[in-house]
Amino acid sequence: MARLENSETILTLAVSNSQSLRTTVPIHIAKKLGLEKGDHVEWDIDKVNSQWIAKIIKKK
């Protein structure tokens, strides 16, 4: 799996009274996935060896 440079983001609270977290999708990743404002995405994770791999699926 290729590692992209400058792909680090910071997690913040989604809203002040929630335990959900929010982050920004870096623009080069959004472009690669064809994501635009208002799109819905599905998140999933798998453990491969000792690393967690996040899957981001653009919903129609």
Stockholm file with secondary structure:
# STOCKHOLM 1.0

chainA/1-60         MARLENSETILTLAVSNSQSLRTTVPIHIAKKLGLEKGDHVEWDIDKVNSQWIAKIIKKK
#=GR chainA/1-60 SS CCCCTTCCCCCEESSTTCCCEECCCCHHHHHHHTCCTTCEEEEEEEEETTEEEEEEEEEC
#=GC SS_cons        CCCCTTCCCCCEESSTTCCCEECCCCHHHHHHHTCCTTCEEEEEEEEETTEEEEEEEEEC
//
